[in-house]
Amino acid sequence: MKKEISKVSLKMILVVLFFFTLIVEVMIKHSFLISLCWSILVIFGAVVLVMEIKDWNNKRN
């Protein structure tokens, strides 16, 4: 069980890192307003993803 949780958290860290690099790239290429909207969208997506994973873990237990 603990190994599966660590795998999930590792995937989450990789996803967050991927989105973070995406945000940085967008910030460099585009204006502040676009990057702000993009980062809000990404944060919302990450929260939804975390909720889905928690829900999925609860269903399995």
mmCIF file as Biopython writes it, N, C-alpha, C and O atoms, coordinates in Angstrom:
data_model
#
loop_
_atom_site.group_PDB
_atom_site.id
_atom_site.type_symbol
_atom_site.label_atom_id
_atom_site.label_alt_id
_atom_site.label_comp_id
_atom_site.label_asym_id
_atom_site.label_entity_id
_atom_site.label_seq_id
_atom_site.pdbx_PDB_ins_code
_atom_site.Cartn_x
_atom_site.Cartn_y
_atom_site.Cartn_z
_atom_site.occupancy
_atom_site.B_iso_or_equiv
_atom_site.auth_seq_id
_atom_site.auth_asym_id
_atom_site.pdbx_PDB_model_num
ATOM 1   N N  . MET A ? 1  ? 0.830   -1.204 0.000   1.0 0.0 1  A 1 
ATOM 2   C CA . MET A ? 1  ? 0.000   0.000  0.000   1.0 0.0 1  A 1 
ATOM 3   C C  . MET A ? 1  ? 0.868   1.259  0.000   1.0 0.0 1  A 1 
ATOM 4   O O  . MET A ? 1  ? 0.605   2.199  -0.750  1.0 0.0 1  A 1 
ATOM 5   N N  . LYS A ? 2  ? 1.906   1.273  0.845   1.0 0.0 2  A 1 
ATOM 6   C CA . LYS A ? 2  ? 2.771   2.466  0.925   1.0 0.0 2  A 1 
ATOM 7   C C  . LYS A ? 2  ? 3.514   2.706  -0.385  1.0 0.0 2  A 1 
ATOM 8   O O  . LYS A ? 2  ? 3.713   3.853  -0.784  1.0 0.0 2  A 1 
ATOM 9   N N  . LYS A ? 3  ? 3.925   1.630  -1.056  1.0 0.0 3  A 1 
ATOM 10  C CA . LYS A ? 3  ? 4.639   1.784  -2.329  1.0 0.0 3  A 1 
ATOM 11  C C  . LYS A ? 3  ? 3.745   2.439  -3.373  1.0 0.0 3  A 1 
ATOM 12  O O  . LYS A ? 3  ? 4.212   3.269  -4.153  1.0 0.0 3  A 1 
ATOM 13  N N  . GLU A ? 4  ? 2.453   2.072  -3.397  1.0 0.0 4  A 1 
ATOM 14  C CA . GLU A ? 4  ? 1.516   2.660  -4.347  1.0 0.0 4  A 1 
ATOM 15  C C  . GLU A ? 4  ? 1.332   4.149  -4.068  1.0 0.0 4  A 1 
ATOM 16  O O  . GLU A ? 4  ? 1.266   4.954  -4.997  1.0 0.0 4  A 1 
ATOM 17  N N  . ILE A ? 5  ? 1.250   4.516  -2.788  1.0 0.0 5  A 1 
ATOM 18  C CA . ILE A ? 5  ? 1.093   5.932  -2.411  1.0 0.0 5  A 1 
ATOM 19  C C  . ILE A ? 5  ? 2.321   6.726  -2.854  1.0 0.0 5  A 1 
ATOM 20  O O  . ILE A ? 5  ? 2.190   7.838  -3.366  1.0 0.0 5  A 1 
ATOM 21  N N  . SER A ? 6  ? 3.509   6.160  -2.658  1.0 0.0 6  A 1 
ATOM 22  C CA . SER A ? 6  ? 4.725   6.869  -3.055  1.0 0.0 6  A 1 
ATOM 23  C C  . SER A ? 6  ? 4.796   7.007  -4.578  1.0 0.0 6  A 1 
ATOM 24  O O  . SER A ? 6  ? 5.289   8.010  -5.093  1.0 0.0 6  A 1 
ATOM 25  N N  . LYS A ? 7  ? 4.296   5.984  -5.298  1.0 0.0 7  A 1 
ATOM 26  C CA . LYS A ? 7  ? 4.250   6.077  -6.763  1.0 0.0 7  A 1 
ATOM 27  C C  . LYS A ? 7  ? 3.333   7.205  -7.192  1.0 0.0 7  A 1 
ATOM 28  O O  . LYS A ? 7  ? 3.667   7.970  -8.097  1.0 0.0 7  A 1 
ATOM 29  N N  . VAL A ? 8  ? 2.176   7.317  -6.547  1.0 0.0 8  A 1 
ATOM 30  C CA . VAL A ? 8  ? 1.212   8.370  -6.877  1.0 0.0 8  A 1 
ATOM 31  C C  . VAL A ? 8  ? 1.818   9.736  -6.591  1.0 0.0 8  A 1 
ATOM 32  O O  . VAL A ? 8  ? 1.702   10.647 -7.411  1.0 0.0 8  A 1 
ATOM 33  N N  . SER A ? 9  ? 2.471   9.893  -5.424  1.0 0.0 9  A 1 
ATOM 34  C CA . SER A ? 9  ? 3.062   11.184 -5.078  1.0 0.0 9  A 1 
ATOM 35  C C  . SER A ? 9  ? 4.220   11.521 -6.023  1.0 0.0 9  A 1 
ATOM 36  O O  . SER A ? 9  ? 4.432   12.689 -6.349  1.0 0.0 9  A 1 
ATOM 37  N N  . LEU A ? 10 ? 4.957   10.518 -6.457  1.0 0.0 10 A 1 
ATOM 38  C CA . LEU A ? 10 ? 6.038   10.736 -7.418  1.0 0.0 10 A 1 
ATOM 39  C C  . LEU A ? 10 ? 5.478   11.225 -8.750  1.0 0.0 10 A 1 
ATOM 40  O O  . LEU A ? 10 ? 6.023   12.143 -9.363  1.0 0.0 10 A 1 
ATOM 41  N N  . LYS A ? 11 ? 4.386   10.603 -9.190  1.0 0.0 11 A 1 
ATOM 42  C CA . LYS A ? 11 ? 3.732   11.044 -10.419 1.0 0.0 11 A 1 
ATOM 43  C C  . LYS A ? 11 ? 3.240   12.480 -10.267 1.0 0.0 11 A 1 
ATOM 44  O O  . LYS A ? 11 ? 3.369   13.284 -11.190 1.0 0.0 11 A 1 
ATOM 45  N N  . MET A ? 12 ? 2.676   12.802 -9.106  1.0 0.0 12 A 1 
ATOM 46  C CA . MET A ? 12 ? 2.176   14.152 -8.856  1.0 0.0 12 A 1 
ATOM 47  C C  . MET A ? 12 ? 3.315   15.163 -8.939  1.0 0.0 12 A 1 
ATOM 48  O O  . MET A ? 12 ? 3.156   16.229 -9.534  1.0 0.0 12 A 1 
ATOM 49  N N  . ILE A ? 13 ? 4.471   14.832 -8.340  1.0 0.0 13 A 1 
ATOM 50  C CA . ILE A ? 13 ? 5.633   15.731 -8.371  1.0 0.0 13 A 1 
ATOM 51  C C  . ILE A ? 13 ? 6.083   15.954 -9.812  1.0 0.0 13 A 1 
ATOM 52  O O  . ILE A ? 13 ? 6.398   17.078 -10.203 1.0 0.0 13 A 1 
ATOM 53  N N  . LEU A ? 14 ? 6.111   14.881 -10.601 1.0 0.0 14 A 1 
ATOM 54  C CA . LEU A ? 14 ? 6.504   15.000 -12.006 1.0 0.0 14 A 1 
ATOM 55  C C  . LEU A ? 14 ? 5.530   15.872 -12.781 1.0 0.0 14 A 1 
ATOM 56  O O  . LEU A ? 14 ? 5.939   16.695 -13.599 1.0 0.0 14 A 1 
ATOM 57  N N  . VAL A ? 15 ? 4.225   15.688 -12.518 1.0 0.0 15 A 1 
ATOM 58  C CA . VAL A ? 15 ? 3.200   16.491 -13.196 1.0 0.0 15 A 1 
ATOM 59  C C  . VAL A ? 15 ? 3.349   17.957 -12.819 1.0 0.0 15 A 1 
ATOM 60  O O  . VAL A ? 15 ? 3.282   18.835 -13.680 1.0 0.0 15 A 1 
ATOM 61  N N  . VAL A ? 16 ? 3.551   18.224 -11.518 1.0 0.0 16 A 1 
ATOM 62  C CA . VAL A ? 16 ? 3.708   19.604 -11.050 1.0 0.0 16 A 1 
ATOM 63  C C  . VAL A ? 16 ? 4.943   20.248 -11.676 1.0 0.0 16 A 1 
ATOM 64  O O  . VAL A ? 16 ? 4.893   21.399 -12.109 1.0 0.0 16 A 1 
ATOM 65  N N  . LEU A ? 17 ? 6.045   19.511 -11.722 1.0 0.0 17 A 1 
ATOM 66  C CA . LEU A ? 17 ? 7.269   20.020 -12.342 1.0 0.0 17 A 1 
ATOM 67  C C  . LEU A ? 17 ? 7.042   20.338 -13.821 1.0 0.0 17 A 1 
ATOM 68  O O  . LEU A ? 17 ? 7.501   21.361 -14.328 1.0 0.0 17 A 1 
ATOM 69  N N  . PHE A ? 18 ? 6.323   19.436 -14.502 1.0 0.0 18 A 1 
ATOM 70  C CA . PHE A ? 18 ? 6.016   19.638 -15.915 1.0 0.0 18 A 1 
ATOM 71  C C  . PHE A ? 18 ? 5.200   20.911 -16.107 1.0 0.0 18 A 1 
ATOM 72  O O  . PHE A ? 18 ? 5.503   21.724 -16.980 1.0 0.0 18 A 1 
ATOM 73  N N  . PHE A ? 19 ? 4.154   21.081 -15.280 1.0 0.0 19 A 1 
ATOM 74  C CA . PHE A ? 19 ? 3.318   22.271 -15.388 1.0 0.0 19 A 1 
ATOM 75  C C  . PHE A ? 19 ? 4.104   23.529 -15.015 1.0 0.0 19 A 1 
ATOM 76  O O  . PHE A ? 19 ? 3.907   24.586 -15.615 1.0 0.0 19 A 1 
ATOM 77  N N  . PHE A ? 20 ? 4.985   23.415 -14.035 1.0 0.0 20 A 1 
ATOM 78  C CA . PHE A ? 20 ? 5.786   24.564 -13.603 1.0 0.0 20 A 1 
ATOM 79  C C  . PHE A ? 20 ? 6.688   25.057 -14.734 1.0 0.0 20 A 1 
ATOM 80  O O  . PHE A ? 20 ? 6.789   26.259 -14.979 1.0 0.0 20 A 1 
ATOM 81  N N  . THR A ? 21 ? 7.345   24.111 -15.422 1.0 0.0 21 A 1 
ATOM 82  C CA . THR A ? 21 ? 8.190   24.500 -16.549 1.0 0.0 21 A 1 
ATOM 83  C C  . THR A ? 21 ? 7.352   25.103 -17.669 1.0 0.0 21 A 1 
ATOM 84  O O  . THR A ? 21 ? 7.787   26.034 -18.347 1.0 0.0 21 A 1 
ATOM 85  N N  . LEU A ? 22 ? 6.150   24.569 -17.860 1.0 0.0 22 A 1 
ATOM 86  C CA . LEU A ? 22 ? 5.229   25.122 -18.859 1.0 0.0 22 A 1 
ATOM 87  C C  . LEU A ? 22 ? 4.870   26.559 -18.518 1.0 0.0 22 A 1 
ATOM 88  O O  . LEU A ? 22 ? 4.880   27.430 -19.388 1.0 0.0 22 A 1 
ATOM 89  N N  . ILE A ? 23 ? 4.552   26.809 -17.240 1.0 0.0 23 A 1 
ATOM 90  C CA . ILE A ? 23 ? 4.188   28.166 -16.804 1.0 0.0 23 A 1 
ATOM 91  C C  . ILE A ? 23 ? 5.350   29.121 -17.044 1.0 0.0 23 A 1 
ATOM 92  O O  . ILE A ? 23 ? 5.162   30.219 -17.567 1.0 0.0 23 A 1 
ATOM 93  N N  . VAL A ? 24 ? 6.560   28.694 -16.658 1.0 0.0 24 A 1 
ATOM 94  C CA . VAL A ? 24 ? 7.747   29.549 -16.830 1.0 0.0 24 A 1 
ATOM 95  C C  . VAL A ? 24 ? 7.946   29.883 -18.301 1.0 0.0 24 A 1 
ATOM 96  O O  . VAL A ? 24 ? 8.243   31.025 -18.652 1.0 0.0 24 A 1 
ATOM 97  N N  . GLU A ? 25 ? 7.781   28.879 -19.160 1.0 0.0 25 A 1 
ATOM 98  C CA . GLU A ? 25 ? 7.948   29.080 -20.601 1.0 0.0 25 A 1 
ATOM 99  C C  . GLU A ? 25 ? 6.912   30.065 -21.135 1.0 0.0 25 A 1 
ATOM 100 O O  . GLU A ? 25 ? 7.232   30.946 -21.933 1.0 0.0 25 A 1 
ATOM 101 N N  . VAL A ? 26 ? 5.671   29.905 -20.690 1.0 0.0 26 A 1 
ATOM 102 C CA . VAL A ? 26 ? 4.593   30.806 -21.131 1.0 0.0 26 A 1 
ATOM 103 C C  . VAL A ? 26 ? 4.863   32.229 -20.632 1.0 0.0 26 A 1 
ATOM 104 O O  . VAL A ? 26 ? 4.635   33.197 -21.357 1.0 0.0 26 A 1 
ATOM 105 N N  . MET A ? 27 ? 5.348   32.352 -19.397 1.0 0.0 27 A 1 
ATOM 106 C CA . MET A ? 27 ? 5.644   33.670 -18.821 1.0 0.0 27 A 1 
ATOM 107 C C  . MET A ? 27 ? 6.726   34.382 -19.617 1.0 0.0 27 A 1 
ATOM 108 O O  . MET A ? 27 ? 6.661   35.595 -19.813 1.0 0.0 27 A 1 
ATOM 109 N N  . ILE A ? 28 ? 7.714   33.634 -20.075 1.0 0.0 28 A 1 
ATOM 110 C CA . ILE A ? 28 ? 8.808   34.236 -20.848 1.0 0.0 28 A 1 
ATOM 111 C C  . ILE A ? 28 ? 8.297   34.697 -22.220 1.0 0.0 28 A 1 
ATOM 112 O O  . ILE A ? 28 ? 8.666   35.765 -22.708 1.0 0.0 28 A 1 
ATOM 113 N N  . LYS A ? 29 ? 7.445   33.872 -22.825 1.0 0.0 29 A 1 
ATOM 114 C CA . LYS A ? 29 ? 7.022   34.148 -24.208 1.0 0.0 29 A 1 
ATOM 115 C C  . LYS A ? 29 ? 5.871   35.146 -24.293 1.0 0.0 29 A 1 
ATOM 116 O O  . LYS A ? 29 ? 5.791   35.913 -25.252 1.0 0.0 29 A 1 
ATOM 117 N N  . HIS A ? 30 ? 4.979   35.147 -23.302 1.0 0.0 30 A 1 
ATOM 118 C CA . HIS A ? 30 ? 3.764   35.957 -23.395 1.0 0.0 30 A 1 
ATOM 119 C C  . HIS A ? 30 ? 3.698   37.020 -22.294 1.0 0.0 30 A 1 
ATOM 120 O O  . HIS A ? 30 ? 4.601   37.141 -21.467 1.0 0.0 30 A 1 
ATOM 121 N N  . SER A ? 31 ? 2.618   37.773 -22.310 1.0 0.0 31 A 1 
ATOM 122 C CA . SER A ? 31 ? 2.451   38.852 -21.341 1.0 0.0 31 A 1 
ATOM 123 C C  . SER A ? 31 ? 2.088   38.298 -19.961 1.0 0.0 31 A 1 
ATOM 124 O O  . SER A ? 31 ? 1.806   37.110 -19.803 1.0 0.0 31 A 1 
ATOM 125 N N  . PHE A ? 32 ? 2.103   39.193 -18.967 1.0 0.0 32 A 1 
ATOM 126 C CA . PHE A ? 32 ? 1.838   38.805 -17.582 1.0 0.0 32 A 1 
ATOM 127 C C  . PHE A ? 32 ? 0.410   38.294 -17.416 1.0 0.0 32 A 1 
ATOM 128 O O  . PHE A ? 32 ? 0.174   37.325 -16.694 1.0 0.0 32 A 1 
ATOM 129 N N  . LEU A ? 33 ? -0.540  38.946 -18.083 1.0 0.0 33 A 1 
ATOM 130 C CA . LEU A ? 33 ? -1.959  38.590 -17.940 1.0 0.0 33 A 1 
ATOM 131 C C  . LEU A ? 33 ? -2.228  37.171 -18.425 1.0 0.0 33 A 1 
ATOM 132 O O  . LEU A ? 33 ? -2.940  36.404 -17.778 1.0 0.0 33 A 1 
ATOM 133 N N  . ILE A ? 34 ? -1.642  36.832 -19.582 1.0 0.0 34 A 1 
ATOM 134 C CA . ILE A ? 34 ? -1.825  35.485 -20.134 1.0 0.0 34 A 1 
ATOM 135 C C  . ILE A ? 34 ? -1.234  34.445 -19.180 1.0 0.0 34 A 1 
ATOM 136 O O  . ILE A ? 34 ? -1.857  33.417 -18.911 1.0 0.0 34 A 1 
ATOM 137 N N  . SER A ? 35 ? -0.034  34.716 -18.673 1.0 0.0 35 A 1 
ATOM 138 C CA . SER A ? 35 ? 0.621   33.756 -17.781 1.0 0.0 35 A 1 
ATOM 139 C C  . SER A ? 35 ? -0.138  33.623 -16.460 1.0 0.0 35 A 1 
ATOM 140 O O  . SER A ? 35 ? -0.178  32.542 -15.873 1.0 0.0 35 A 1 
ATOM 141 N N  . LEU A ? 36 ? -0.740  34.720 -15.994 1.0 0.0 36 A 1 
ATOM 142 C CA . LEU A ? 36 ? -1.531  34.678 -14.762 1.0 0.0 36 A 1 
ATOM 143 C C  . LEU A ? 36 ? -2.752  33.784 -14.950 1.0 0.0 36 A 1 
ATOM 144 O O  . LEU A ? 36 ? -3.034  32.926 -14.113 1.0 0.0 36 A 1 
ATOM 145 N N  . CYS A ? 37 ? -3.478  33.985 -16.054 1.0 0.0 37 A 1 
ATOM 146 C CA . CYS A ? 37 ? -4.652  33.152 -16.356 1.0 0.0 37 A 1 
ATOM 147 C C  . CYS A ? 37 ? -4.245  31.688 -16.494 1.0 0.0 37 A 1 
ATOM 148 O O  . CYS A ? 37 ? -4.929  30.796 -15.991 1.0 0.0 37 A 1 
ATOM 149 N N  . TRP A ? 38 ? -3.129  31.447 -17.177 1.0 0.0 38 A 1 
ATOM 150 C CA . TRP A ? 38 ? -2.624  30.093 -17.396 1.0 0.0 38 A 1 
ATOM 151 C C  . TRP A ? 38 ? -2.278  29.417 -16.073 1.0 0.0 38 A 1 
ATOM 152 O O  . TRP A ? 38 ? -2.618  28.253 -15.861 1.0 0.0 38 A 1 
ATOM 153 N N  . SER A ? 39 ? -1.597  30.150 -15.176 1.0 0.0 39 A 1 
ATOM 154 C CA . SER A ? 39 ? -1.198  29.561 -13.898 1.0 0.0 39 A 1 
ATOM 155 C C  . SER A ? 39 ? -2.419  29.250 -13.031 1.0 0.0 39 A 1 
ATOM 156 O O  . SER A ? 39 ? -2.438  28.237 -12.333 1.0 0.0 39 A 1 
ATOM 157 N N  . ILE A ? 40 ? -3.439  30.115 -13.070 1.0 0.0 40 A 1 
ATOM 158 C CA . ILE A ? 40 ? -4.674  29.854 -12.330 1.0 0.0 40 A 1 
ATOM 159 C C  . ILE A ? 40 ? -5.327  28.580 -12.859 1.0 0.0 40 A 1 
ATOM 160 O O  . ILE A ? 40 ? -5.792  27.744 -12.084 1.0 0.0 40 A 1 
ATOM 161 N N  . LEU A ? 41 ? -5.359  28.440 -14.178 1.0 0.0 41 A 1 
ATOM 162 C CA . LEU A ? 41 ? -5.934  27.258 -14.817 1.0 0.0 41 A 1 
ATOM 163 C C  . LEU A ? 41 ? -5.179  25.993 -14.393 1.0 0.0 41 A 1 
ATOM 164 O O  . LEU A ? 41 ? -5.792  24.971 -14.084 1.0 0.0 41 A 1 
ATOM 165 N N  . VAL A ? 42 ? -3.860  26.071 -14.381 1.0 0.0 42 A 1 
ATOM 166 C CA . VAL A ? 42 ? -3.032  24.922 -14.022 1.0 0.0 42 A 1 
ATOM 167 C C  . VAL A ? 42 ? -3.227  24.548 -12.554 1.0 0.0 42 A 1 
ATOM 168 O O  . VAL A ? 42 ? -3.331  23.367 -12.222 1.0 0.0 42 A 1 
ATOM 169 N N  . ILE A ? 43 ? -3.276  25.559 -11.669 1.0 0.0 43 A 1 
ATOM 170 C CA . ILE A ? 43 ? -3.493  25.303 -10.237 1.0 0.0 43 A 1 
ATOM 171 C C  . ILE A ? 43 ? -4.842  24.620 -10.029 1.0 0.0 43 A 1 
ATOM 172 O O  . ILE A ? 43 ? -4.945  23.658 -9.268  1.0 0.0 43 A 1 
ATOM 173 N N  . PHE A ? 44 ? -5.883  25.124 -10.712 1.0 0.0 44 A 1 
ATOM 174 C CA . PHE A ? 44 ? -7.211  24.515 -10.631 1.0 0.0 44 A 1 
ATOM 175 C C  . PHE A ? 44 ? -7.172  23.061 -11.103 1.0 0.0 44 A 1 
ATOM 176 O O  . PHE A ? 44 ? -7.757  22.177 -10.478 1.0 0.0 44 A 1 
ATOM 177 N N  . GLY A ? 45 ? -6.469  22.828 -12.220 1.0 0.0 45 A 1 
ATOM 178 C CA . GLY A ? 45 ? -6.337  21.475 -12.743 1.0 0.0 45 A 1 
ATOM 179 C C  . GLY A ? 45 ? -5.620  20.548 -11.768 1.0 0.0 45 A 1 
ATOM 180 O O  . GLY A ? 45 ? -6.005  19.390 -11.606 1.0 0.0 45 A 1 
ATOM 181 N N  . ALA A ? 46 ? -4.581  21.060 -11.123 1.0 0.0 46 A 1 
ATOM 182 C CA . ALA A ? 46 ? -3.830  20.263 -10.154 1.0 0.0 46 A 1 
ATOM 183 C C  . ALA A ? 46 ? -4.701  19.902 -8.954  1.0 0.0 46 A 1 
ATOM 184 O O  . ALA A ? 46 ? -4.646  18.774 -8.463  1.0 0.0 46 A 1 
ATOM 185 N N  . VAL A ? 47 ? -5.511  20.863 -8.476  1.0 0.0 47 A 1 
ATOM 186 C CA . VAL A ? 47 ? -6.408  20.606 -7.344  1.0 0.0 47 A 1 
ATOM 187 C C  . VAL A ? 47 ? -7.420  19.524 -7.710  1.0 0.0 47 A 1 
ATOM 188 O O  . VAL A ? 47 ? -7.680  18.613 -6.925  1.0 0.0 47 A 1 
ATOM 189 N N  . VAL A ? 48 ? -7.988  19.636 -8.914  1.0 0.0 48 A 1 
ATOM 190 C CA . VAL A ? 48 ? -8.957  18.634 -9.379  1.0 0.0 48 A 1 
ATOM 191 C C  . VAL A ? 48 ? -8.297  17.258 -9.459  1.0 0.0 48 A 1 
ATOM 192 O O  . VAL A ? 48 ? -8.895  16.251 -9.078  1.0 0.0 48 A 1 
ATOM 193 N N  . LEU A ? 49 ? -7.070  17.223 -9.952  1.0 0.0 49 A 1 
ATOM 194 C CA . LEU A ? 49 ? -6.322  15.976 -10.077 1.0 0.0 49 A 1 
ATOM 195 C C  . LEU A ? 49 ? -6.096  15.343 -8.702  1.0 0.0 49 A 1 
ATOM 196 O O  . LEU A ? 49 ? -6.269  14.136 -8.536  1.0 0.0 49 A 1 
ATOM 197 N N  . VAL A ? 50 ? -5.709  16.157 -7.720  1.0 0.0 50 A 1 
ATOM 198 C CA . VAL A ? 50 ? -5.486  15.658 -6.360  1.0 0.0 50 A 1 
ATOM 199 C C  . VAL A ? 50 ? -6.786  15.092 -5.787  1.0 0.0 50 A 1 
ATOM 200 O O  . VAL A ? 50 ? -6.780  14.025 -5.173  1.0 0.0 50 A 1 
ATOM 201 N N  . MET A ? 51 ? -7.897  15.800 -5.986  1.0 0.0 51 A 1 
ATOM 202 C CA . MET A ? 51 ? -9.195  15.330 -5.497  1.0 0.0 51 A 1 
ATOM 203 C C  . MET A ? 51 ? -9.567  13.997 -6.140  1.0 0.0 51 A 1 
ATOM 204 O O  . MET A ? 51 ? -10.071 13.098 -5.468  1.0 0.0 51 A 1 
ATOM 205 N N  . GLU A ? 52 ? -9.317  13.874 -7.440  1.0 0.0 52 A 1 
ATOM 206 C CA . GLU A ? 52 ? -9.624  12.635 -8.161  1.0 0.0 52 A 1 
ATOM 207 C C  . GLU A ? 52 ? -8.799  11.476 -7.611  1.0 0.0 52 A 1 
ATOM 208 O O  . GLU A ? 52 ? -9.320  10.378 -7.418  1.0 0.0 52 A 1 
ATOM 209 N N  . ILE A ? 53 ? -7.504  11.717 -7.356  1.0 0.0 53 A 1 
ATOM 210 C CA . ILE A ? 53 ? -6.625  10.663 -6.835  1.0 0.0 53 A 1 
ATOM 211 C C  . ILE A ? 53 ? -7.070  10.244 -5.439  1.0 0.0 53 A 1 
ATOM 212 O O  . ILE A ? 53 ? -7.085  9.052  -5.130  1.0 0.0 53 A 1 
ATOM 213 N N  . LYS A ? 54 ? -7.435  11.211 -4.586  1.0 0.0 54 A 1 
ATOM 214 C CA . LYS A ? 54 ? -7.908  10.899 -3.236  1.0 0.0 54 A 1 
ATOM 215 C C  . LYS A ? 54 ? -9.191  10.081 -3.298  1.0 0.0 54 A 1 
ATOM 216 O O  . LYS A ? 54 ? -9.353  9.113  -2.556  1.0 0.0 54 A 1 
ATOM 217 N N  . ASP A ? 55 ? -10.102 10.475 -4.187  1.0 0.0 55 A 1 
ATOM 218 C CA . ASP A ? 55 ? -11.365 9.764  -4.368  1.0 0.0 55 A 1 
ATOM 219 C C  . ASP A ? 55 ? -11.118 8.342  -4.841  1.0 0.0 55 A 1 
ATOM 220 O O  . ASP A ? 55 ? -11.753 7.397  -4.373  1.0 0.0 55 A 1 
ATOM 221 N N  . TRP A ? 56 ? -10.172 8.201  -5.790  1.0 0.0 56 A 1 
ATOM 222 C CA . TRP A ? 56 ? -9.822  6.894  -6.335  1.0 0.0 56 A 1 
ATOM 223 C C  . TRP A ? 56 ? -9.213  6.001  -5.248  1.0 0.0 56 A 1 
ATOM 224 O O  . TRP A ? 56 ? -9.508  4.807  -5.190  1.0 0.0 56 A 1 
ATOM 225 N N  . ASN A ? 57 ? -8.365  6.575  -4.388  1.0 0.0 57 A 1 
ATOM 226 C CA . ASN A ? 57 ? -7.760  5.820  -3.287  1.0 0.0 57 A 1 
ATOM 227 C C  . ASN A ? 57 ? -8.819  5.386  -2.279  1.0 0.0 57 A 1 
ATOM 228 O O  . ASN A ? 57 ? -8.760  4.271  -1.761  1.0 0.0 57 A 1 
ATOM 229 N N  . ASN A ? 58 ? -9.797  6.267  -1.994  1.0 0.0 58 A 1 
ATOM 230 C CA . ASN A ? 58 ? -10.864 5.925  -1.056  1.0 0.0 58 A 1 
ATOM 231 C C  . ASN A ? 58 ? -11.735 4.796  -1.593  1.0 0.0 58 A 1 
ATOM 232 O O  . ASN A ? 58 ? -12.170 3.932  -0.832  1.0 0.0 58 A 1 
ATOM 233 N N  . LYS A ? 59 ? -11.992 4.798  -2.895  1.0 0.0 59 A 1 
ATOM 234 C CA . LYS A ? 59 ? -12.811 3.742  -3.500  1.0 0.0 59 A 1 
ATOM 235 C C  . LYS A ? 59 ? -12.093 2.403  -3.443  1.0 0.0 59 A 1 
ATOM 236 O O  . LYS A ? 59 ? -12.734 1.364  -3.289  1.0 0.0 59 A 1 
ATOM 237 N N  . ARG A ? 60 ? -10.782 2.415  -3.565  1.0 0.0 60 A 1 
ATOM 238 C CA . ARG A ? 60 ? -10.008 1.172  -3.556  1.0 0.0 60 A 1 
ATOM 239 C C  . ARG A ? 60 ? -9.909  0.575  -2.156  1.0 0.0 60 A 1 
ATOM 240 O O  . ARG A ? 60 ? -9.822  -0.643 -2.004  1.0 0.0 60 A 1 
ATOM 241 N N  . ASN A ? 61 ? -9.921  1.428  -1.137  1.0 0.0 61 A 1 
ATOM 242 C CA . ASN A ? 61 ? -9.780  0.927  0.248   1.0 0.0 61 A 1 
ATOM 243 C C  . ASN A ? 61 ? -11.094 0.408  0.793   1.0 0.0 61 A 1 
ATOM 244 O O  . ASN A ? 61 ? -11.152 -0.047 1.936   1.0 0.0 61 A 1 
#
